[in-house]
Amino acid sequence: MSESVASDAAEASAAAFPFPVGPDRYPFPDGPMGRPSPEFARRRKECPVSEVTLPLGDKVLLVVTHADIHAIMSDDRRFVRDLSKPGTPKLFPNMEVLEDPTLVMNMDGEDHLRLRRIVNPTMTPRRVEGWRTELREIVDGVIDEIEAKGSPADLMTDYANKLPVKFILRQFGLPDSDADRLTRWVGTWVSVAEKEELTTVGAEYSAWVAQTVERSRSNPGTALVDVLVNAHDEGDRMSNAELESMIRSMVVAGLESIGNGISRALFTLLSEYECWEKLVADRSVLRDSIEELLRVNLPGGGSVGILRMAAEDVELPSGTLVRKGQWVSTPQVGAAQDPIAFPEPERFKPDRPKSTPAMVFGAGRHYCPAAHLAKAEIEIALSALMDRFPKLHMTVRPEELPWDHTHFNVGMPCLPVAW
């Protein structure tokens, strides 16, 4: 990348950034091409645990090394999470999706384990393997549409944004007619939209979830939504609020995170074209390299992190003492780009040893229960493109692509390609 192009990209990124920018303001604006802010590397060397100010003025400790982040995320007893309590720091203004007290991510202890015992069996590796044929059929159908339209194409609009909603509708046993409004609701709900718009969309989305639950009760089946409804109805293992919150959050994660993961994985491979060519020639390593691919370019950027509060005084591996009651932010990108844990962290290495956890899907009891499914969906999406379009390539230089900062997950508005 030339200095002028890099400078223009950095200025455009900063101009589009919707939050206050300053020496200790957090989150930091991304670097060019959606890469992590250089501030993470600086702090990792100079101040691996430091105080930062969130957009609404709350102060928290920012942790940026793999060792410290892993220690915090793996310790669900001494570092707890509930963003619904009064006085809790807010990552973003108007992010009600993170403040729901019935959200499983906001639960600890027995309540969290109770809900995880219900969800985990629905997402086992064996169950995911049983979905592979169906997932591939969906992907092939979308690629048929792309091929029929002809080259060039926009893989964001025609592929990365389209596949997740089709996956969700099939897994939840929902009608195709729900696709457009579901995409609109989720897109707004995870954005930094105005309060009034979020309130309206939140009400529409919640009403749809309630209708979906009642439809399942009236006409039960074997889809994922039916499994969750049955878990509530048989012995009230979930409250109705927990049931509806679970459905809302699973749909949000399935749409937003998967679309972002597919697009960023494609961007990495097509930017480093020799990596694309190697995987096209030898598909056997693709499945085992998905997590490494996501580590290099984390869905959403991974720079925000998850807030946790110290339930007691805790000394981190770096030697820093976190006092009881202090809130810490553990950005995934801090761990994923730590050169101590991952030498040459900016490079995608399919054969990188798996001994060090990348924590792309979290750690500890809050490890994402849908990790197996997410990796399978992204792998199938990539593999199908390699089968159909082995010469796929971007039609613009990587540094020329815009990035969208108006959502909780930073992503690309477009990904123009030809084959």
URSUL-V781901 format. One record per residue. D_FIRST is the distance of its C-alpha to the first C-alpha in Angstrom with 2 decimals. Layout:
# URSUL-V781901
d_first: <D_FIRST/D_FIRST>
This chain:
# URSUL-V781901
d_first: <0.00/3.80/6.55/8.34/6.48/6.14/9.68/10.89/10.13/11.87/14.62/15.25/15.59/17.95/19.86/20.55/21.66/25.46/26.69/27.47/24.77/25.94/26.10/28.26/27.76/26.88/25.07/21.80/19.08/16.33/12.87/9.84/10.42/13.94/13.40/16.22/16.65/16.31/19.96/21.11/20.07/21.68/24.81/25.08/25.54/27.57/29.44/29.26/31.86/31.82/33.18/31.03/32.16/31.71/31.42/35.24/35.88/36.81/35.97/35.08/33.92/30.32/30.13/26.83/27.86/28.65/32.17/33.15/31.72/33.46/36.67/36.67/35.79/38.34/41.11/42.52/45.71/44.48/41.43/42.48/40.87/42.49/40.57/43.62/45.79/46.47/44.49/41.64/38.19/36.15/32.49/32.12/34.54/36.33/35.27/38.76/37.52/37.09/40.47/42.87/45.56/46.26/42.65/42.74/39.66/41.80/44.69/45.77/48.82/51.29/50.03/46.56/48.12/50.48/47.75/45.59/48.68/48.84/45.18/44.39/46.77/45.10/41.72/42.83/40.98/44.06/44.05/40.34/41.02/43.73/41.28/38.88/40.71/40.87/37.21/36.28/38.63/36.89/33.45/34.83/36.43/33.22/31.47/34.53/33.91/30.26/31.38/34.23/31.98/29.87/26.27/23.87/24.19/22.77/22.99/23.11/26.19/27.76/27.19/25.73/27.80/30.80/31.45/32.11/34.81/36.46/36.51/38.04/40.63/41.78/41.99/43.82/46.05/45.06/45.39/42.48/43.56/42.13/38.51/37.46/39.13/38.04/34.38/34.94/36.88/34.47/31.45/33.36/34.86/31.58/30.09/30.49/32.93/35.96/39.00/41.22/38.93/38.45/42.22/42.94/40.49/41.64/45.24/44.52/42.59/45.32/48.01/46.33/46.19/49.89/50.76/48.90/50.95/54.19/53.39/52.92/56.25/58.02/56.60/55.44/53.43/51.29/47.82/45.84/47.13/50.67/50.21/49.13/51.97/54.45/53.31/54.19/57.45/58.82/59.98/57.60/55.05/52.56/53.48/52.75/50.16/48.46/48.62/47.00/44.35/43.56/43.14/40.98/38.59/38.41/37.55/34.85/33.28/33.68/31.98/29.24/28.14/28.40/26.49/23.67/23.86/23.82/20.83/18.68/19.91/19.05/15.52/15.08/16.84/15.28/11.67/13.00/15.24/17.36/18.60/19.74/21.48/23.19/24.58/25.72/27.55/29.01/29.64/31.98/29.41/27.91/30.57/30.35/26.57/26.32/26.64/23.96/21.63/22.58/22.24/18.53/17.91/21.15/22.80/22.59/20.15/23.15/22.75/26.14/28.57/32.29/34.87/37.83/40.78/42.46/46.04/47.08/45.80/43.22/41.68/38.19/37.08/35.17/38.58/38.00/41.04/40.57/43.73/45.70/44.66/41.12/38.33/35.16/31.83/30.30/26.73/25.87/22.32/24.00/25.83/23.31/20.60/23.22/22.56/26.33/26.98/23.97/22.58/18.82/18.95/15.36/16.23/18.44/21.53/24.29/26.85/26.20/29.71/31.10/33.20/31.02/31.02/27.68/29.72/27.63/31.01/32.61/35.34/39.05/41.39/38.72/36.69/35.83/38.76/36.67/34.11/35.62/35.58/32.00/30.73/32.98/31.80/28.09/28.95/31.15/28.61/26.02/28.71/30.22/27.01/26.59/30.23/30.06/26.61/25.47/23.02/21.43/17.79/15.58/15.98/12.75/9.10/8.96/7.00/9.84/12.58/14.86/16.51/20.22/21.69/25.25/26.32/27.24/24.72/21.27/20.04/18.49/20.72/19.72/18.24/18.68/19.48/21.64/23.66>
